Amino acid sequence: MKTETPPPTQEELRKLAEELIAGQHTMTLSTAFNGVAWAAPVYYAHLGFTFYFFSDPASRHIQEAMATRQVAAAIFHQSSTWKEIRGIQMSGAIHPLSPGIESVRALRAYLKKFPFTLEFFGSGEKMDLDGFAKRFRVRLYCYQPQLLYYMDNRIRFSFRERLELPWNS
């Protein structure tokens, strides 16, 4: 008789989720307004389970996120077979970052994850929030999930479990 493997603990799930987050580069943000849904991929950096990205303040996903205060997000591992599907599904909120300690840490994490960004700045150009805003007409945003599910078909087909976040436990 085949014995079933026990489900992963919260600690094991957290480690799997952190590995997945660290190994990926894009997060898809989903918004809806007046009954019409929208999805937008963004490059992200993270500090724990808080995500940072640059976007144009006039973009549809930012406008809708600011209007509704509700944003879903997903990060998935590229897979070529259903047995390898794994990812994270989240719901939460986005807010713009102002200059300060959090934005400095977020910008450092972003530049570490995406060092090619340095190529866009000439010598003497500031690489701070103002520098990014002037160069690309973008602003730094923070995505803070309130609900996060980890899914992983490697554990078993359609495995999906809620991950207790530090601020939810």
N, C-alpha and C positions, 0 to 999 in steps of 0.2 A: 504494500500500500504506500502510495506517495505521500510524504509529509509536506505540508505547506510551510513555506518560509514565513516567519513572523514579519509583520509590516515594520518598516524602518521607524526608529524613534524620532522624536522632534529634533534631537541633536544631529542624528544622521541625515534627516531631511534638510536641515539648515546647511550642513556641509555640502550636500549635493547641490542645493540651490545656489550657494555662494560660488561653487566651482563653475556652475553653468553661467552665472552672471559675469564672473571674471573672464570667462572664455569667449563671450560674445561681444559684438560691437553695436548692434542696432536693437532698438526697442520700438515696437509699434504702439503708438498712442491712438486711442479710439475715443471719439467724442460724438455727441449727437445734439442737434438743436432743431426745434420745431419738427420733430419726428424724422429727421434725416440724419443718418449716421455718416461718419467720416473716419478714415484711418490715415495716419501719417508716420512713416519711419523716421527715427532720429538716432544719431550717434549719441551714446551716453557714456558717462563715467559714473562711478558709484562710490559711496562711502557707506559700507554696510548695506542696508536695504533702502538707502536713500539714493535717488538717481538724479543726475544733473545733465542738462543738455542745452544747446544753443538753438534758438529759433527766432524767426522774424516775428515781432509783436503783432504784425498785421496778418499773419498766416491764419488760415481757417481753424486749425486745431488749437491755436492759442486763444483766438477770439472766442471760440466755443467753450474752451476750458475755463476761461475767466467768467463767462456768462453763466454757466451752469454749475461750476465748482465740482464737476464730476468727470473723471477721466478713467477709462480702462486702459490697461497696457499689457503687452505680451512680449516675452523674450523666448525664443526657441532655438534649439540646436539644429543646425542643418542636418537633415537625415535623408537617406535614400531608400529606407525601408520602414514600415510601420513599427517594427521591433525596436527601432532606435529613437522614436519620437520621444522627446522630453522637452519640458519648457516650464515657464512660469506665467500664470495668469493673475492679474492684479486689478484692483480698483482703488482709487484714491483721488488726490487733488494735486494741482500744479499751482505753484506761486513763483513770481519773479524774485530773483535775488538782488539785493542792493549790496553795495560795497560793505565789506566787513569780514570777520573771521571765517564764516561759513563759505562765502564766495571765494576767498583766497584758497581755502582747502579744496573746494570744488574745482577751481581753475587749475590748481596743481595736479589734481587727479586726472583731469581732462587732458592736460598737456602730456602727462606721463603715459596715458593710454593711447593718445593720438599725437605722437611727436612730429608727424608730418605737418601739423598745424603751424609749427615754428617757421616753415618755409614761406608762409604767407606774409610774414612780417619782415621788413627790412631792418637793418641796424639803426638803432635810435628810435624805432617805433615802439610804443608802449604795448606790452602784452598783458593788459589788465582788462577789466570789464569795459572801460571806455574805449580802449584800443580795439577790442572785438566789435563793439557797437559801431565805431566809425568805419572800420574796415569792411564789415559784412552786413551792417544794418540788422544786427541780431541782439538778443538779450539772453542772459543766462537764467535758466529756470530750474526749479527743483520739483521733482515728482516724488511725493510721499505716499506710498501705498498704505491703506488702512486694512486691506484684505489681500492675502496672497495665497495662491494655491500652487503647489509643485506637482507636476505631472511627469510620469516616467514609465514608458512601456517596457523598459528593460527590467523593471521590478515585476510587473505583470501587465497584461493588456488592460488599458484604460485606467491604470493606477493614477489617482489624483487625490491629494490630501492637503488640507489647510495647514499652512505653516504659521505657527504663533510667532508674531513679530515681537521684539522686545517691548514696544510701547503698548502692545495688546495683551500681554500676559499678566 
